[in-house]
Amino acid sequence: MITAIDAERVQTILYDCLSFASPQPDMERVRAFITEVVQPRLRTDLFDEVMVDGRGNLLARKRGKAG
């Protein structure tokens, strides 16, 4: 099943992410933002997996069709 992407929702998420002040020395604050704000907003019906790795990187995977 293909799910339509809500352009307004994507714009809001991008705006929130890009407007977040993230001075590089404060990576714990950046990791917390990713875990608490960004990750919960990713729709699991669009991705097969959404996770944060041990370094704080947000990973979202969408598998292609087999065959």
C-alpha positions as CSV (number, residue, x, y, z in Angstrom):
1,M,0.0,0.0,0.0
2,I,1.4,3.4,-1.0
3,T,0.7,6.2,1.5
4,A,0.5,9.7,0.3
5,I,2.9,12.2,1.8
6,D,1.4,15.2,3.5
7,A,3.4,18.1,2.2
8,E,2.4,20.4,5.0
9,R,3.5,17.9,7.6
10,V,6.9,17.4,5.9
11,Q,7.3,21.2,5.7
12,T,6.6,21.5,9.4
13,I,9.0,18.8,10.4
14,L,11.8,20.3,8.2
15,Y,11.1,23.7,9.6
16,D,11.4,22.4,13.2
17,C,14.6,20.5,12.4
18,L,16.3,23.3,10.6
19,S,15.3,26.0,13.1
20,F,16.8,24.0,16.0
21,A,20.0,25.7,17.2
22,S,22.7,23.0,17.3
23,P,26.1,24.3,18.4
24,Q,28.4,21.4,17.6
25,P,29.9,21.2,21.1
26,D,26.5,20.4,22.6
27,M,25.9,17.1,20.8
28,E,23.9,15.6,23.7
29,R,21.3,18.3,23.2
30,V,21.2,17.5,19.5
31,R,20.9,13.7,20.2
32,A,18.0,14.5,22.6
33,F,16.3,16.6,20.0
34,I,16.5,13.8,17.4
35,T,15.3,11.2,19.9
36,E,12.5,13.2,21.5
37,V,11.3,15.4,18.6
38,V,12.3,14.1,15.2
39,Q,12.1,10.3,15.6
40,P,8.5,10.3,16.9
41,R,7.4,12.4,13.9
42,L,8.6,9.9,11.3
43,R,5.6,7.8,10.2
44,T,6.2,4.1,10.5
45,D,3.8,3.6,7.6
46,L,6.4,5.3,5.3
47,F,9.4,3.5,6.6
48,D,10.1,-0.2,7.5
49,E,12.5,0.8,10.3
50,V,13.2,4.0,12.2
51,M,15.9,4.0,14.9
52,V,18.7,6.0,16.5
53,D,22.0,4.3,16.6
54,G,24.6,4.4,19.4
55,R,26.1,7.6,18.0
56,G,22.8,9.5,17.8
57,N,22.3,9.1,14.1
58,L,18.7,8.9,13.0
59,L,18.3,6.0,10.6
60,A,15.1,5.4,8.5
61,R,14.9,2.5,6.1
62,K,12.4,1.8,3.4
63,R,12.9,-1.5,1.7
64,G,12.2,-1.8,-2.1
65,K,10.0,-4.4,-3.7
66,A,11.5,-7.9,-3.8
67,G,12.2,-9.3,-7.2
